[in-house]
Amino acid sequence: LATGDVAGAEQYLKAVAKARPAGTLLLADYYMATGRTKEAIAQLEPLATGPIAAPTGRRLARAYASLGDTKKAHTIVDGLLARDAQDAETLLLKGQLLLADGNRDAAFERVTGAAERAPNSVPVLFALGKLQASRGDLDAARNSYNRVLQLNSRAVPAQLELARLYLAE
């Protein structure tokens, strides 16, 4: 992958997936990154028997959402939240799914909850900033983006959003 031979990487990722279960997640991530969502789901589904581990479940929910099956994605995420309502990454994903459904208020509630549980999470703070800006709370959005940049000064999306907010004044 590092040399740009994306197709050549697949055989090695398949070997890692055979050797250890965590390798299956890497292979599924590879399939998602290369636009082969159905193959990613085929890798993840066997791991979903019984209680789905949160990282596997979140990957599976994202895969279904990318195929347009938001009902299945919500079902998976709701199951994960039933087992751990405090998981910030799962709350963030639920917020993203709700936002994609057009339910901004519920999305804001979930992402705010994620930020309370993971105040140093760059993805959570960035999503919170986007939602705050969309609600017209520009000061709060600036604060969220500035916090992202404190945690990762190279977070270009946060730099761009912050610049956009200052230019809009």
N, C-alpha and C positions, 0 to 999 in steps of 0.2 A: 504494500500500500504506500509506503513512504517513497518508493521510487516511481510511483505512478502506474505500476502494473496492476491495475485493479482486477482485471480478469485473472491474472496469474495468482493472485492472493487467495482466490476461492478454494483451491485444492488444499492449501495449508490450513485455512480456517476450518474446512471440513474435517481434517485430521485432528485438529485440536478439539473440535466438537465431539468426535468419537472418543477421545482420550479422557475428557472430563466434562461434567455437566455445565460448568461455567463457560466452556468453549462454545456451547450451543447458543448462549446469549450473544457471544461475539459474532457468530455466524449469522444470527438473526439481525443483529445491528448492521452487518455488512449487507445483507439482503435489503434492509430498509434504505440504507444509504445509496444503494444502486437501483432503487425503484422497483425492487422485486418483492413487493409487500406480501403477496400470497405465499411465496416461499418462506418469508420470515414467519408468517402465521403457522405454516406447516412445521417449522422448527419449534415454535413456542407452545403450540397446542398440547403436545405430549407432556410438557412440563406443568401444564395447568390442571392436571388431575389432582383432586383434593384441594385443600386450601392453597390458593395461588400465592407464591411468595411475591412481595410487593414489586421488586424490580422486574420480574417476569410479567406480572399482571399489568404493570404500567406499559411495558413494551407492547404487550398484546392489545391493550386498549388503544394505544396510539396507532397500531397497525390497522385495527378495525376502523378507527375514525378516519384514517387516510383513505380507506376504501369507501367511505361514506356510510358505513354501518355505525352511526352514532348511538343507536339503541344498544347494540352489543357493547360498545365502548363504555357507555354509562353503566351498564349492568356489571361489567368487570370492576370498574372503579368504585361503584357503590359497595360491591362485595369486599373490596380491599378496605374501604373506609369503615365498614361494619366491624372488621377485625381490628383496625387501628385508626380511630378517628383523629388522631393527633399527627399522623404522618404528613409532613409538610409537602413532600414531593407529590403525594397522591392528592392532597388538597389543591395544589397548584394545577395538576392535570384536570381535576374536576372543574376548577374555575375556567380553564381553557376550553373544556368541552361545553360548559354552559355559555361561555362567550360566543363560541362558534354557533350555538343554537340561538343566539340573539338575546340571551337572558343576562344582561349586564349587571343587574343588581345582585343576583345570586352569585355571579362570577366574582364580583367585587368582594362579597362576603367570604367566599372560599379563599380567595387570594390573600385577603387581609388576615384570615386565620392562619394561612401558611406563613405569612410574614411574622406573625406573633410567635410561631413555633420555630422558625428558622430565620432570625433577624440578620444573619450573615450570608444568606443564600443569594448569590447573584441572579440566578434565573427568577427566583421569587420576587426579589426587589425590582427587577426590570419589568416583570409582568404587572406588579403593583403600580409602578410609575406609569405604564401605558394606560391602565384603567383609571388612575387618578386624573391623568390628562384628559381622557375621554369624558370624564365627569365634570371637567372644568376646574378642578382643584389643582391649579398650576403650581402653586407653592409646594404642595405635598409631592407632586410629581417631580419637581426639581430636587427636593430632598431625597426622594427615592433614587433618582438617577445619580445624584452626587454620592450617595452611599454606595451604589454599585461601583462608581469610579474609585472610591476609597478602597474598596475590596479588590478591584481589578482595574488598574489605570489604563489598561489596553482594551477595555470593553468598548469597541467602536460603536455598536448600536446605541449604547447609553450616551456616548459623546454626541452622536447625531441627534438623538431625541432631545437632549439638553440644549443643543444649539438651536434646534427647531423651536423649542419653547421660548428661548431668549429672542429669536428673530420675530416671533409672533407678537411680541410686546409692542 
